[in-house]
């Protein structure tokens, strides 16, 4: 097999390793992986590492197949990872020279050379989007002593002078884009990375034009123009913060050196307590040579209380502040060698909590904190871990939570099988309240486990959520099975669980959500899939613009291995037979259904809505549950599931879940193969919290039918046993039977019309009754329950908590004549599109 890399390049890289330079350039392989840390690292084998004593740069291999994630594709010759070596903390998505107007697909065009004490990596473009006959050459230059990497774009061709000089920058989430009088920069204060962009020529600073990516625009004074040639150069400075950036980009002649700030409380919790030590450090110069203070000069520490910045020599005052602590000032002198500054925080205020179940065992717990006499606390953005906005995830059950003095209401919870506890706490300055939390497991789900089959974090590319935080979220909400389903990349939760030491509490496997165009049709989950770390897509398939081809490719991946293929948040009207959603029936994407094992059907509350008589416009005909009922009536026997599709960590996973039949109640013993088999069989209860249990039997057989099963009832008589259980923060007031997707008037039970069938508000069992139904023809039967006028606040937060508690079972298919179940073709009053062919 011919290697994509030239022999000359490989020999050159081998030779370069023997030079005395501190700078290196090499192709990444399994024997020499880069030691780059950070939430947004995207390197894979075959990419290039440029590195000196100060910074590390990852250049994407110039291959047509090279995508970084769902949002960054065809990224060859771009900078994907950019960070200081100490501290190493990549939060950056990509720097794309010429902003994607030229594509780099040929690694044989890569050249690496020496320029004094610097290495130069360059590659010529394979073609241009504009098709104007121009070519682009990208050069990256990194010298031994430089704190920046230099990018040069050279445009050649008859139309070169018509090309505008701008590059593309992707830095998502909590990044802001700013410019000073001298430098343009993007900065993520919370996640502690700032990238500066500067032209080496004199003139105006670079400017920003908003978009995806942001355009980094060069002034004419930065651009060299000659006959059929256009050239511009940008220096990229990775930094920890704005003050760090200014030190190295504007005051390098004053010999700035790295300082580490260690903010540490005098009283620290014992080992095994979940907490974070986040603080802000504001630096004020007492020396006119040093960087002056402005609103961007606050340094955010990491979760261990560490912040870093390079400072020019001089005298400084560092002021540290944190929630629940009094601010502290420390004066120090910075020199040319760098050093460490310790800032002790004195007595804190807040609470310490120890959460246990009714057996006395520590359990993961979520604490949602509301301030009664002021604004809610904000510990960090919805993309962070452990302390997220106004909630705390404690996977080990013990937490230390600093709070400013005031009155608080705290909701402790561990998912809908457990009671919640609410505590009123008056936080007093310099005092930590001690709280013992007992969360009883009151809902009996024996034989069923809870699962979220679809969620996301930062590797997906369309969000910046910490994946460790996603796993915390899943554990604290008591999900017992959760495959990892990032967009277009096979990934794994296992390393996080191993780091926590909690692999026995949740079963997981590697999977993917394959996400292509057109939207929203072309989204499919699949698991389990074989994970190939640090390869393109983690070893997963690529997308295609034909949804039928894409889902078939996914189903057949890994040599047609056994897997669950799930259609995600679909527009079934469009799929079934209205491809362009113009209201005129056509072939749609109906071929997708042949490869689909299960369909997401949320939101569940639409099952109670009169959609047939109040239909939306055809272009808004995205009502998965109603359309799923239509499919069932047409003979498409595909089970339904619901999932959160969560992208952020603040109450992300947990408010939707599936209960799946299981031979074990122990997450450590859960089999992924069994989960696939049981979901494909339709042995699934879909819920936002209430635990609904439904079984059916008849006089024709001794078999007991679960949701998803067949049931023979020769006389048409079926007995449904229905029970609903809720923890103390949930309730329901209606149970409804649906026959062939239509609500049965006779079997609509509410607290008002059937009060004796419902338990009281304090009881766990809200409904427990046998319901006799009579069917004239074959029919599928669904049971649903809802808490009308009830919400899930404040345990689930203000966004998703406003929804009603609701649960819906998959259908039981009743055969009344013994000749096999026959679908009735009922259109429910709102037809699916019917193409002639």
C-alpha positions as a printed Julia matrix, in Angstrom:
837×3 Matrix{Float64}:
   0.0     0.0     0.0
   1.35    3.42   -0.96
   1.94    5.71    2.01
   0.27    9.14    1.84
   3.46   10.7     3.18
   6.46   11.23    0.95
   9.58    9.19    1.66
  11.66   12.37    1.63
   9.47   13.88    4.32
   9.69   10.82    6.54
  13.49   10.76    6.21
  13.65   14.48    6.94
  11.55   14.14   10.06
  13.75   11.31   11.29
  16.85   13.42   10.66
  15.36   16.47   12.39
  15.05   14.57   15.65
  18.85   14.41   15.85
  19.44   18.18   15.7
  20.26   20.27   18.75
  17.28   22.59   18.29
  14.64   22.63   21.01
  12.04   22.9    18.24
  10.68   19.74   16.66
   8.27   18.78   13.88
   7.0    15.26   13.51
   4.14   13.13   12.31
   2.12   11.78   15.22
   1.93    8.01   15.51
   1.07    5.51   18.23
   4.66    5.42   19.47
   5.04    9.18   19.93
   1.79   10.82   21.01
   1.75   14.48   22.05
   1.36   15.35   25.72
  -1.3    17.99   25.14
  -4.05   18.5    27.73
  -7.32   20.37   27.41
 -10.99   19.86   26.73
 -10.74   20.59   22.99
  -7.83   18.43   21.85
  -8.59   16.98   18.41
  -5.31   15.49   17.16
  -5.23   12.06   15.54
  -2.49    9.82   14.16
  -1.06   11.31   10.96
  -1.36   14.93   12.08
   1.78   17.01   12.63
   3.18   18.25   15.94
   5.29   21.43   16.0
   6.75   22.09   19.42
   9.42   24.13   21.16
  10.11   24.75   24.84
   7.16   27.14   25.1
   4.23   26.02   22.93
   2.73   23.06   21.09
   0.94   23.26   17.76
  -1.07   20.52   16.02
  -1.44   20.84   12.24
  -4.15   18.71   10.64
  -2.9    16.3     8.02
  -3.73   17.58    4.5
  -6.16   14.84    3.6
  -9.58   15.09    1.98
 -10.94   12.86    4.74
  -9.62   15.01    7.62
 -12.45   16.4     9.74
 -11.99   17.62   13.3
 -15.59   17.13   14.43
 -19.14   17.64   13.22
 -18.64   21.41   12.93
 -15.12   21.42   11.49
 -14.67   19.43    8.33
 -12.13   19.42    5.49
  -9.68   20.9     7.95
  -6.36   19.8     6.41
  -3.41   22.19    7.01
  -5.3    24.04    9.77
  -4.11   24.44   13.35
  -6.37   22.25   15.49
  -4.65   22.36   18.87
  -2.67   25.29   20.21
  -1.44   25.61   23.78
   1.36   26.52   26.1
   3.31   23.5    27.26
   3.09   24.6    30.89
   0.25   24.78   31.61
  -1.05   22.66   28.74
  -4.71   23.54   28.23
  -6.14   23.49   24.71
  -9.61   25.06   24.54
  -9.28   26.21   20.95
 -11.18   24.72   18.0
  -9.23   25.75   14.92
  -7.27   28.38   13.04
  -7.87   27.98    9.3
  -5.59   29.98    7.0
  -7.63   31.73    4.29
 -10.79   30.63    6.18
 -11.41   27.46    4.19
 -11.33   29.04    0.75
  -8.52   26.67   -0.23
  -8.47   22.94    0.46
  -5.4    20.89    1.27
  -5.75   17.23    0.32
  -2.3    16.05   -0.73
   0.32   15.18    1.93
   2.95   14.77   -0.78
   2.86   18.56   -1.11
   4.06   19.03    2.46
   7.57   20.45    2.81
   9.54   20.87    6.01
  12.68   22.95    6.15
  15.04   24.7     8.57
  15.29   28.48    8.79
  18.0    29.24   11.31
  16.73   28.06   14.69
  13.2    27.59   13.31
  11.31   24.84   11.56
   9.01   25.71    8.67
   6.07   23.48    7.7
   4.36   24.3     4.44
   1.81   22.83    2.08
   0.3    23.93   -1.23
  -3.45   23.77   -1.76
  -5.06   21.09   -3.89
  -7.84   23.33   -5.16
  -9.82   26.46   -4.44
 -13.51   26.87   -3.64
 -13.65   29.95   -5.89
 -12.26   28.03   -8.89
 -10.42   31.19   -9.97
  -7.14   29.51  -10.87
  -5.31   30.7    -7.76
  -3.41   28.47   -5.36
  -2.53   28.99   -1.72
   0.56   27.92    0.16
   0.36   27.83    3.95
   3.53   28.13    5.98
   3.92   27.71    9.72
   7.15   28.83   11.32
   8.2    28.04   14.89
  11.55   29.12   16.31
  13.28   27.91   19.46
  12.63   30.95   21.6
   9.29   32.08   20.17
   6.13   32.2    22.26
   4.1    32.26   19.05
   3.7    30.32   15.84
   3.78   32.33   12.64
   1.3    31.57    9.85
   1.89   32.88    6.33
  -0.58   32.56    3.46
   0.79   32.98   -0.07
  -1.81   33.33   -2.86
  -0.56   32.93   -6.44
  -2.33   33.24   -9.77
  -3.87   35.73  -12.17
  -6.69   36.53   -9.75
  -4.5    36.7    -6.62
  -4.96   40.44   -6.13
  -8.76   40.0    -5.93
  -8.48   37.65   -2.93
  -9.29   39.27    0.39
  -6.79   38.8     3.2
  -8.52   37.04    6.06
  -8.24   33.8     8.0
 -10.82   31.79    9.95
 -10.95   31.22   13.71
 -13.24   28.8    15.55
 -13.29   29.27   19.31
 -16.69   28.33   20.7
 -18.67   28.33   23.92
 -17.55   30.92   26.45
 -14.97   32.52   24.15
 -15.32   36.21   23.37
 -13.69   37.99   20.42
 -12.03   41.33   21.13
  -9.35   43.64   19.87
  -7.19   46.26   21.57
  -5.22   49.06   20.0
  -2.46   46.64   19.13
  -3.78   43.06   19.0
  -6.85   40.98   18.22
  -7.65   38.09   20.51
 -10.26   35.54   21.5
 -10.52   34.77   25.18
 -12.23   32.17   27.35
 -11.69   33.48   30.85
 -13.41   30.61   32.65
 -11.54   27.83   30.83
  -8.3    29.81   31.01
  -7.2    30.25   27.42
  -6.62   33.35   25.33
  -5.24   33.35   21.78
  -3.69   36.55   20.41
  -3.39   37.35   16.69
  -0.94   39.94   15.47
   0.69   40.97   12.23
   4.49   41.29   12.37
   4.23   44.4    10.17
   3.43   47.83   11.52
  -0.07   49.13   11.02
  -3.55   48.69   12.33
  -4.41   45.67   14.49
  -6.25   42.78   12.93
 -10.02   43.01   13.19
 -12.91   40.56   13.59
 -15.94   39.9    11.43
 -18.52   37.75   13.19
 -19.45   34.4    11.67
 -18.71   30.69   11.75
 -15.8    30.79   11.6
 -15.01   34.3    12.77
 -13.01   36.13   10.12
  -9.66   37.49   11.21
  -9.26   40.39    8.76
  -5.94   41.93    7.77
  -5.6    45.61    6.99
  -4.0    46.51    3.66
  -0.89   47.61    5.53
  -0.34   43.97    6.55
  -0.55   42.59    3.0
   2.3    42.24    0.5
   1.13   42.56   -3.1
   3.12   42.0    -6.27
   2.44   40.62   -9.72
  -0.02   37.74   -9.28
   1.1    37.21   -5.69
  -0.6    38.08   -2.4
   0.91   37.37    1.03
  -0.07   37.98    4.65
   1.39   36.76    7.94
  -0.19   36.25   11.34
   1.44   35.46   14.66
  -0.63   33.28   16.99
   0.12   33.59   20.71
  -1.41   30.96   23.02
  -1.84   32.4    26.5
  -3.63   31.78   29.76
  -5.37   35.14   29.9
  -5.28   38.67   28.55
  -2.64   39.8    31.05
  -0.49   36.82   30.03
  -0.99   37.63   26.34
  -0.05   41.3    26.7
   3.09   40.36   28.61
   4.44   38.14   25.82
   3.01   39.91   22.77
   3.53   43.55   23.78
   6.22   43.51   26.46
   8.48   40.63   25.43
  11.54   42.89   25.59
  10.98   43.22   29.36
  11.59   39.47   29.85
   8.24   38.26   31.22
   8.35   35.0    33.17
   5.65   32.5    34.18
   4.1    32.84   37.62
   1.83   30.25   39.21
  -0.82   31.42   41.66
  -1.98   28.85   44.19
  -5.19   29.85   45.91
  -5.84   27.47   48.79
  -8.33   27.52   51.68
  -6.87   27.02   55.13
  -9.47   24.3    55.75
  -9.64   21.59   53.09
 -12.06   18.64   52.99
 -11.06   15.04   53.5
 -10.2    12.75   50.6
 -13.36   11.5    48.86
 -15.28   14.77   49.12
 -16.36   16.31   45.81
 -15.58   20.02   45.67
 -13.81   22.58   43.55
 -11.4    25.32   44.55
 -12.27   27.93   41.91
 -11.26   31.51   42.51
 -10.46   34.7    40.65
  -7.15   36.48   41.0
  -6.99   40.16   40.07
  -3.51   41.55   39.49
  -2.72   45.22   40.1
   0.62   46.65   39.08
   2.59   48.81   41.48
   5.28   49.27   38.83
   4.65   51.41   35.75
   6.49   48.92   33.53
   4.01   46.18   34.35
   0.69   45.5    32.7
  -2.0    47.9    33.85
  -5.22   46.63   35.32
  -8.45   46.57   33.34
 -11.61   44.5    33.38
  -9.98   41.55   31.61
  -7.1    41.13   34.02
  -8.82   38.7    36.38
  -7.26   35.25   36.26
  -9.63   32.31   36.71
  -8.13   29.4    38.6
  -8.75   25.81   37.66
 -10.68   23.47   39.97
  -7.56   23.01   42.1
  -7.11   26.74   42.69
  -4.24   27.16   40.2
  -3.86   30.08   37.79
  -0.9    30.99   35.6
   0.34   34.13   33.88
   3.6    35.46   32.53
   4.51   38.76   34.14
   7.16   41.34   33.37
   9.44   42.07   36.33
   7.94   44.46   38.83
   5.88   44.74   41.96
   2.28   43.45   42.02
  -0.69   43.06   44.3
  -2.72   39.86   43.75
  -6.27   39.85   45.13
  -8.01   36.46   45.29
 -11.77   36.11   45.72
 -14.11   33.14   45.68
 -17.71   32.34   46.53
 -17.99   31.81   50.27
 -14.63   33.39   51.16
 -13.37   36.81   52.07
 -10.98   38.28   49.51
  -7.25   38.21   50.3
  -4.44   40.43   49.02
  -0.82   39.39   48.58
   2.01   41.69   47.45
   4.93   40.14   45.57
   7.85   41.03   43.34
   8.08   39.37   39.93
  11.48   38.71   38.4
  12.87   37.3    35.15
  12.95   33.68   36.34
   9.3    33.25   37.37
   7.97   31.62   40.48
   4.97   30.74   42.61
   2.64   32.91   44.68
   0.56   31.32   47.43
  -2.69   33.02   48.4
  -4.39   31.52   51.47
  -8.16   31.9    51.82
  -9.38   32.03   55.38
 -12.54   30.63   56.99
 -15.29   29.83   54.5
 -19.07   29.88   54.67
 -21.46   27.37   53.09
 -22.32   23.75   53.77
 -20.91   20.25   53.74
 -23.27   17.41   52.89
 -23.1    13.64   53.16
 -25.73   11.85   51.02
 -26.67    8.23   51.67
 -29.44    5.86   50.65
 -31.81    4.01   52.98
 -29.18    1.27   53.39
 -26.62    3.76   54.66
 -24.5     3.62   51.48
 -23.01    6.73   49.92
 -24.67    7.55   46.61
 -24.07   10.12   43.87
 -26.18   13.19   44.52
 -27.2    16.39   42.79
 -27.72   19.52   44.88
 -29.69   22.3    43.19
 -29.24   25.53   45.11
 -31.7    28.43   45.12
 -31.06   31.62   47.04
 -34.16   32.94   48.77
 -32.91   36.44   49.54
 -30.92   37.21   46.4
 -29.53   35.9    43.12
 -28.81   32.2    42.76
 -25.13   31.27   43.05
 -23.27   30.77   39.8
 -20.32   28.42   40.19
 -19.47   28.15   36.51
 -21.0    27.92   33.0
 -23.29   25.11   31.89
 -20.36   23.52   30.05
 -18.19   22.87   33.1
 -18.04   19.99   35.58
 -18.98   19.33   39.23
 -20.09   22.88   40.16
 -22.33   23.95   37.25
 -24.32   27.19   37.4
 -26.42   26.73   40.58
 -25.98   22.99   41.06
 -23.38   20.62   42.41
 -22.72   17.07   41.23
 -21.14   14.87   43.88
 -20.48   11.43   42.4
 -19.12   10.15   45.71
 -22.01   11.45   47.81
 -20.0    13.9    49.9
 -19.66   17.53   48.9
 -18.23   20.75   50.22
 -20.04   23.79   48.85
 -18.92   27.32   49.7
 -21.71   29.93   49.62
 -21.9    33.61   50.41
 -23.9    34.42   53.57
 -27.66   34.4    53.02
 -30.79   32.23   52.97
 -30.86   29.22   50.66
 -33.16   26.39   49.63
 -31.29   23.25   48.53
 -32.85   20.3    46.69
 -30.89   17.06   47.06
 -31.84   14.37   44.52
 -30.7    11.15   42.85
 -33.12   10.57   40.01
 -36.83    9.62   40.03
 -36.46    6.3    41.88
 -35.33    8.19   44.98
 -37.07   10.68   47.2
 -35.67   14.17   47.19
 -34.86   16.15   50.31
 -35.26   19.9    50.58
 -33.24   21.85   53.14
 -33.55   25.46   54.2
 -30.1    26.72   55.14
 -29.09   30.04   56.64
 -25.47   30.53   55.67
 -23.52   32.52   58.22
 -20.16   34.16   57.52
 -17.15   31.97   58.35
 -19.31   28.93   59.2
 -19.87   25.66   57.33
 -23.21   23.96   58.04
 -23.19   20.17   58.28
 -26.03   18.41   56.45
 -26.84   14.7    56.61
 -28.92   13.73   53.57
 -30.91   10.49   53.38
 -32.41    9.71   49.98
 -34.67    6.66   50.19
 -35.07    4.48   47.11
 -38.85    4.21   47.18
 -39.74    3.23   43.61
 -39.43   -0.49   42.92
 -38.16   -1.0    39.36
 -37.08   -4.63   39.76
 -36.41   -6.18   36.37
 -36.0    -2.79   34.66
 -33.05   -0.4    34.43
 -33.0     3.28   33.44
 -31.15    4.54   30.38
 -30.42    7.64   28.34
 -29.39    6.51   24.86
 -28.47    9.88   23.37
 -26.38   12.72   24.82
 -23.39   14.87   23.89
 -20.36   16.74   25.15
 -17.39   18.61   23.73
 -16.04   15.93   21.34
 -19.26   16.35   19.35
 -18.07   19.78   18.17
 -21.41   21.6    18.49
 -20.92   22.32   22.19
 -18.08   22.82   24.67
 -19.34   20.74   27.6
 -16.81   18.87   29.65
 -17.29   15.13   28.98
 -16.29   14.32   32.55
 -19.16   16.57   33.61
 -21.56   14.64   31.39
 -20.62   11.43   33.2
 -21.12   13.16   36.56
 -24.56   14.23   35.34
 -25.49   10.67   34.33
 -24.32    9.19   37.63
 -26.02   11.75   39.85
 -29.32   11.31   37.97
 -29.09    7.53   38.48
 -28.92    6.48   34.87
 -27.86    2.84   34.85
 -27.0     2.46   31.16
 -25.7     5.2    28.87
 -23.8     4.64   25.62
 -21.4     7.37   24.52
 -22.98    8.93   21.42
 -20.96   11.95   20.31
 -21.63   13.5    16.9
 -19.65   11.81   14.14
 -17.01   10.46   16.49
 -16.86    7.18   18.37
 -15.83    8.02   21.91
 -15.95    6.53   25.4
 -17.03    7.38   28.94
 -14.91    4.57   30.39
 -11.78    6.65   31.17
 -13.87    9.07   33.24
 -15.59    6.29   35.16
 -12.25    4.68   35.87
 -10.86    8.01   37.08
 -13.84    8.33   39.43
 -13.58    4.71   40.52
 -17.29    4.25   39.78
 -17.46    1.9    36.79
 -19.73   -0.4    38.82
 -22.49    2.22   39.05
 -23.3     2.64   35.36
 -22.99    0.43   32.31
 -21.74    2.06   29.13
 -20.4     1.29   25.68
 -18.91    3.14   22.73
 -21.25    4.46   20.07
 -21.92    7.42   17.78
 -24.54    9.81   16.51
 -23.97   10.07   12.77
 -25.13   13.56   11.86
 -25.35   14.75    8.28
 -27.58   16.84    6.05
 -30.44   17.34    5.44
 -31.52   18.29    8.95
 -33.24   17.08   11.06
 -33.75   13.89    9.1
 -30.18   12.69    8.87
 -29.4    11.92   12.55
 -28.89    8.31   13.66
 -27.41    6.73   16.78
 -25.73    3.36   16.85
 -24.13    1.3    19.6
 -22.03   -0.63   20.36
 -19.32    0.24   17.85
 -15.63   -0.55   17.91
 -13.57    2.42   19.09
 -10.25    3.21   17.41
  -8.79    6.03   19.56
  -6.95    8.89   17.84
  -8.14    7.95   14.37
 -10.5     9.8    12.08
 -14.0     9.75   13.62
 -12.71    7.33   16.26
 -13.05    4.63   13.61
 -16.65    5.54   12.78
 -18.28    6.03    9.37
 -18.52    9.32    7.49
 -21.78   11.08    6.76
 -23.45   11.46    3.41
 -26.19   13.75    2.11
 -28.41   10.76    1.32
 -30.05    9.7     4.62
 -30.97    6.28    3.26
 -27.36    5.55    2.31
 -26.1     6.97    5.61
 -28.28    4.86    7.89
 -27.53    1.72    5.87
 -23.81    2.47    6.13
 -24.16    2.84    9.88
 -26.18   -0.35   10.24
 -23.58   -2.32    8.28
 -20.54   -0.79   10.02
 -18.08   -3.04   11.83
 -18.78   -5.88    9.39
 -22.54   -5.72   10.0
 -22.08   -6.34   13.72
 -25.11   -6.56   15.97
 -26.0    -3.06   17.1
 -28.94   -0.8    17.88
 -29.69    1.77   15.16
 -31.83    4.62   16.45
 -33.5     7.33   14.37
 -33.05   10.58   16.28
 -35.66   13.38   16.66
 -37.02   12.72   13.17
 -39.53   14.44   10.93
 -41.38   11.25   10.08
 -43.8    13.09    7.81
 -40.83   14.06    5.63
 -39.25   10.62    5.86
 -42.43    8.72    5.08
 -43.21   10.58    1.87
 -42.62   14.34    1.65
 -38.92   14.77    1.03
 -39.04   18.52    0.32
 -41.88   19.21    2.83
 -43.95   21.0     0.19
 -47.13   19.09    1.05
 -47.02   17.07   -2.18
 -46.42   13.35   -1.58
 -43.18   11.95   -2.98
 -40.83    9.07   -2.2
 -39.47   10.79    0.87
 -36.68    8.92    2.63
 -38.83    5.9     3.4
 -35.95    3.51    2.77
 -34.51    4.65    6.12
 -37.2     2.73    7.98
 -35.83   -0.62    6.79
 -32.61    0.04    8.73
 -34.18    1.56   11.83
 -34.45   -0.44   15.05
 -36.01    2.28   17.23
 -37.31    5.83   16.83
 -37.1     8.77   19.22
 -40.68    9.95   19.77
 -40.45   12.82   22.27
 -42.0    15.07   23.43
 -44.28   12.62   25.19
 -46.97   15.17   26.1
 -48.1    15.31   22.46
 -49.85   11.97   22.95
 -52.5    13.88   24.93
 -52.9    16.65   22.35
 -55.66   16.75   19.72
 -53.25   17.0    16.82
 -55.62   15.45   14.26
 -58.1    18.3    14.68
 -55.45   20.99   15.23
 -52.73   20.07   12.74
 -49.65   22.26   12.2
 -48.62   23.52    8.8
 -46.95   20.91    6.63
 -43.47   22.45    7.04
 -43.87   22.16   10.81
 -45.17   18.58   10.71
 -42.46   17.37   13.07
 -44.48   15.6    15.76
 -42.54   12.37   16.26
 -44.87   10.65   18.73
 -48.03   11.29   16.71
 -46.28   10.28   13.49
 -44.93    7.18   15.22
 -48.51    6.16   16.07
 -49.33    6.61   12.39
 -46.45    4.32   11.43
 -47.61    1.67   13.89
 -51.03    1.71   12.27
 -49.42    1.28    8.85
 -47.58   -1.85    9.98
 -44.19   -0.3    10.74
 -43.47   -2.06   14.0
 -40.6     0.07   15.28
 -40.36    0.67   19.04
 -40.25    4.16   20.5
 -37.65    5.62   22.88
 -37.02    9.05   24.37
 -33.69   10.65   25.26
 -32.42   13.99   26.42
 -30.06   14.71   23.5
 -28.39   16.86   26.15
 -25.52   19.1    25.06
 -24.83   20.9    28.32
 -24.3    19.78   31.89
 -26.76   21.94   33.83
 -29.64   19.48   34.41
 -28.65   17.97   31.06
 -29.3    14.23   31.29
 -31.92   12.68   33.52
 -35.17   14.54   32.88
 -36.02   12.08   30.11
 -35.23    8.39   30.4
 -36.19    4.91   29.29
 -36.8     1.99   31.59
 -35.63   -1.13   29.77
 -36.37   -4.72   30.77
 -33.22   -6.34   32.19
 -32.23   -9.69   33.64
 -30.18   -7.86   36.28
 -30.75   -4.8    38.44
 -27.01   -4.4    39.05
 -25.43   -1.88   36.62
 -22.1    -3.71   36.94
 -23.72   -6.8    35.4
 -25.68   -5.11   32.59
 -24.99   -6.57   29.16
 -24.93   -4.21   26.18
 -26.09   -7.08   23.95
 -29.1    -7.59   26.19
 -29.88   -3.87   26.12
 -29.83   -3.92   22.32
 -32.07   -6.98   22.24
 -34.59   -5.64   24.77
 -34.89   -2.22   23.13
 -35.35   -3.8    19.7
 -38.13   -5.91   21.24
 -39.89   -2.78   22.49
 -39.54   -3.71   26.16
 -39.27   -0.01   26.96
 -41.14    2.47   29.17
 -40.54    6.12   28.22
 -40.71    8.68   31.02
 -39.83   12.12   32.35
 -39.94   10.67   35.87
 -42.98    8.53   36.77
 -42.35    4.79   36.72
 -45.13    3.18   34.71
 -45.49   -0.59   34.67
 -47.87   -2.26   32.21
 -48.56   -5.91   31.46
 -51.36   -7.65   29.61
 -52.98  -11.06   29.76
 -56.04  -12.78   28.3
 -58.05  -15.97   28.64
 -56.45  -17.39   25.5
 -52.94  -17.87   26.83
 -51.0   -18.04   30.05
 -48.4   -15.68   28.64
 -48.0   -12.23   30.19
 -47.31   -9.57   27.59
 -44.92   -6.73   28.26
 -44.85   -3.57   26.15
 -43.55   -4.58   22.73
 -44.98   -8.12   22.94
 -47.77   -9.92   21.09
 -50.84  -11.12   22.99
 -53.51  -13.49   21.67
 -57.03  -12.71   22.94
 -59.5   -14.83   20.99
 -62.54  -13.2    22.58
 -61.11   -9.72   22.28
 -60.93   -9.33   26.04
 -57.66   -8.09   27.5
 -56.76   -7.3    31.07
 -54.13   -4.65   31.51
 -52.43   -4.35   34.85
 -51.25   -0.77   35.25
 -49.24    0.68   38.11
 -47.58    4.04   38.5
 -44.98    4.86   41.15
 -43.48    8.26   41.92
 -40.92    9.57   44.33
 -41.95   12.46   46.57
 -41.09   15.16   44.02
 -43.34   13.77   41.28
 -47.04   13.07   40.9
 -49.58   12.05   38.25
 -53.33   12.58   38.05
 -54.36   10.85   34.84
 -53.99    7.38   33.31
 -55.14    6.94   29.71
 -55.44    3.87   27.47
 -54.87    4.37   23.74
 -56.17    1.88   21.16
 -54.54    2.14   17.75
 -53.24    5.55   18.76
 -56.62    6.95   19.79
 -57.52    7.75   23.4
 -60.26    5.49   24.75
 -63.06    7.58   26.27
 -64.01    4.68   28.53
 -60.49    4.17   29.8
 -59.55    7.7    30.79
 -58.94    7.67   34.54
 -58.31   10.87   36.5
 -58.19   11.84   40.15
 -61.49   13.63   39.56
 -63.5    10.91   37.81
 -61.84    7.89   39.48
 -60.44    9.08   42.83
 -60.47    5.6    44.4
 -58.0     4.29   41.8
 -55.36    6.85   42.7
 -53.13    6.85   45.75
 -52.86    9.97   47.85
 -50.26   12.63   47.28
 -47.96   11.2    49.97
 -47.98    7.61   48.68
 -45.39    6.16   46.31
 -47.99    4.15   44.4
 -50.11    6.65   42.52
 -52.17    4.12   40.55
 -52.46    0.36   40.75
 -55.38   -1.28   38.98
 -56.43   -3.91   36.45
 -58.2    -2.46   33.44
 -60.52   -4.6    31.31
 -60.68   -3.64   27.65
 -62.64   -5.26   24.8
 -61.39   -5.16   21.23
 -63.36   -6.04   18.1
 -60.3    -6.27   15.85
 -56.55   -6.6    16.14
 -55.14   -3.5    17.81
 -52.09   -2.15   19.5
 -52.65   -0.84   23.0
 -50.62    1.87   24.76
 -50.96    3.2    28.29
 -49.82    6.69   29.27
 -49.87    8.67   32.5
 -49.39   12.37   33.16
 -49.41   14.92   35.94
 -51.55   17.57   34.29
 -50.86   21.01   35.72
 -47.84   19.64   37.61
 -44.17   20.38   36.95
 -40.84   18.85   37.96
 -39.4    21.99   39.5
 -37.27   22.55   41.32
 -35.39   19.27   41.11
 -35.0    19.47   37.32
 -34.41   23.22   36.98
 -36.44   25.97   35.41
 -36.04   24.91   31.78
 -36.96   21.24   31.55
 -38.55   21.23   35.0
 -41.51   23.18   33.61
 -42.62   20.06   31.75
 -45.21   17.7    33.25
 -44.29   14.34   34.76
 -45.34   11.83   32.09
 -44.75    8.22   31.08
 -45.77    6.24   28.0
 -45.3     2.52   27.38
 -44.56    0.89   24.07
 -47.55   -0.89   22.52
 -48.83   -4.35   23.28
 -50.0    -5.92   20.02
 -53.29   -7.8    20.53
 -54.33  -10.56   18.1
 -58.08  -11.2    18.51
 -58.52  -13.96   15.93
 -55.39  -16.04   16.39
 -54.29  -15.5    12.79
 -51.46  -13.19   13.64
 -51.52   -9.5    14.38
 -52.82   -7.35   11.52
 -52.41   -3.57   11.42
 -55.53   -1.6    10.65
 -54.15    1.18    8.43
 -55.94    3.83   10.52
 -54.7     7.33    9.64
 -55.76    8.94   12.95
 -57.49   11.72   11.02
 -54.25   13.29    9.78
 -52.86   11.26    6.88
 -49.24   10.47    6.28
 -48.16   11.45    2.76
 -48.97    8.68    0.3
 -46.79    8.64   -2.83
 -48.17    6.6    -5.7
 -44.97    4.6    -6.08
